[in-house]
Amino acid sequence: MSNLEDDLRLALRREEPSLDFAERVLARLSEPPAVPTWRQRWAVLMRPPRLQWAAVAVVLSVLIPAGTVQYQKELRYRAEGERAKAQLLFAVRVAGSRLHQAQRKVLETSRPGTRL
Amino acid sequence: MRFLALFFLLGMACYGQALDLKDLDKLAAKATETTDVTLDGSLLRLGAKFLSADDPDQAKVKKLVAELKAVYVRTYDFEQEGGYSEADLASIRTQLRSPGWSRIVGVQSKKDHDNTEIFLKTGSEPGGLAIVCTNPKQLLVVNIVGKIDLDELSDLGGNFGIPKIDIEKKKPAPKKDSDK
């Protein structure tokens, strides 16, 4: 037991850094970062992609064109609907106004005192 | 196969209810302005779907067209009188003389030379309405296939820019003193 304690004490004893330690740290800090070589740069592109990114790319390549097609279809549907609505309102307006005019004329002529 | 045949026959039956307006197509070449509205089946339902329920007029139209099968409008404006003749309308008049159709109103204005005739198809489903308006410089034919409420349609006609008419209701005659 006492041996273990001695070993620990020895291992964890305080050691003073060497006198040039601070100088060496400061020198390392002022050094420019290491520039990767062109080989290292190109090697990044050649690395196989991670599976999840490949899956995301595949899903997006399907979803984006499908979404675009669906959006175009929706736009066409809305345009057709608005055109049909305008035509329907026009037809009802024309039919309604002619019917209304005819009804008015019939009422005018049927009023007492109207010369036929 | 049977379903297809039945579907085809039903389609033909519905189509048969509409007036054949093909004879009017040739007038488009002579007219200065032409309007051709053909709303049948899915297109009519699509148009109705886009009508706003928040707008009171559009809500009324939506209710009115709920039971309609088709709507056709043809208008032809001519620069000069005589752009069309009665012979151009012969085919339509023949169809309107067929059983089921009855002429309910005919209004002639000698002042404006306007002639409006309203025909109603009753007796057989789905029913319908036809309006033929002739003027020396204008021709208008409307054909609505399906059940239509004429009062509501006329009411809408009054709402779209034309003042609504107040139908005079007959008031009971005041009792005279001598009657007592």
Interface residues (C-beta under 8 A of the other chain):
Chain A: E80 G81 E82 A84 K85 A86 Q87 L88 L89 F90 A91 V92 R93 V94 A95 G96 S97 R98 L99 H100 Q101 A102 Q103 R104 K105 V106 L107 R111
Chain B: T35 V37 L39 L43 L44 L46 G47 A48 K49 F50 L51 Q58 V61 L64 V65 V71 Y72 V73 T75 V105 V107 S109 T116 I118 L129 I131 C133 L140 V142 I144 L150 L153 S154 D155 L156 G157 G158 N159 F160 G161 I162 I165 I167 E168
